[in-house]
Amino acid sequence: MAQEYQQLLLKNQLCFPLYACGRKIVAAYTPYLKPLGLTYTQYIVFMVLWEKESVNVGQLGSILHLDAGTLTPLLKNLEKEGYVTRERSKEDERVTIVTITKKGNDLKEKCKDIPIELAKKGSPFTEEEAQELYRLLYLFLDGR
């Protein structure tokens, strides 16, 4: 390829290995989540709700780096399944509050060993490398 097009080579893209790793990670979770009827995105929503119990959609989107267009249908489905409730804030009607239900909290028990099972499969990184990767990825996510 001509020198002027080197920036278009896949091997010169940082975005591609990040994208491919993301897909690989989601694929690794799928055998554990599918029997529970969950997608990876639903799983990370539950992780936030298990920690916070109640959060507004804007905060949830900020924590998960997801927009309302992605979250709204996902949350509607979780509400339909009885895992969460959604209601308008009494202080500001424009704000929707999502709260985990007992059924949603009960799912935590079924999910608690997923990280352990994935860790058993091993990582290509040393502990120090994993911590550095985590730090670098959050630098990118946080917009530095």
Secondary structure as the mmCIF struct_conf table of DSSP 4:
data_model
#
loop_
_struct_conf.conf_type_id
_struct_conf.id
_struct_conf.beg_label_comp_id
_struct_conf.beg_label_asym_id
_struct_conf.beg_label_seq_id
_struct_conf.end_label_comp_id
_struct_conf.end_label_asym_id
_struct_conf.end_label_seq_id
HELX_RH_3T_P HELX_RH_3T_P1 GLN A 3 LEU A 8
HELX_RH_3T_P HELX_RH_3T_P2 LEU A 10 ASN A 12
BEND BEND1 LEU A 14 LEU A 14
HELX_RH_AL_P HELX_RH_AL_P1 CYS A 15 LEU A 33
HELX_RH_3T_P HELX_RH_3T_P3 LYS A 34 LEU A 36
TURN_TY1_P TURN_TY1_P1 GLY A 37 GLY A 37
HELX_RH_AL_P HELX_RH_AL_P2 TYR A 40 LYS A 52
BEND BEND2 GLU A 53 GLU A 53
STRN STRN1 SER A 54 ASN A 56
HELX_RH_AL_P HELX_RH_AL_P3 VAL A 57 LEU A 64
TURN_TY1_P TURN_TY1_P2 HIS A 65 HIS A 65
HELX_RH_AL_P HELX_RH_AL_P4 ALA A 68 LYS A 80
TURN_TY1_P TURN_TY1_P3 GLU A 81 GLY A 82
BEND BEND3 TYR A 83 TYR A 83
STRN STRN2 VAL A 84 ARG A 88
BEND BEND4 LYS A 90 GLU A 91
TURN_TY1_P TURN_TY1_P4 GLU A 93 ARG A 94
STRN STRN3 THR A 96 ILE A 100
HELX_RH_AL_P HELX_RH_AL_P5 LYS A 102 CYS A 111
TURN_TY1_P TURN_TY1_P5 LYS A 112 ASP A 113
HELX_RH_AL_P HELX_RH_AL_P6 ILE A 114 LYS A 120
TURN_TY1_P TURN_TY1_P6 LYS A 121 LYS A 121
BEND BEND5 PRO A 124 PHE A 125
HELX_RH_AL_P HELX_RH_AL_P7 GLU A 127 LEU A 141
TURN_TY1_P TURN_TY1_P7 ASP A 142 GLY A 143
#
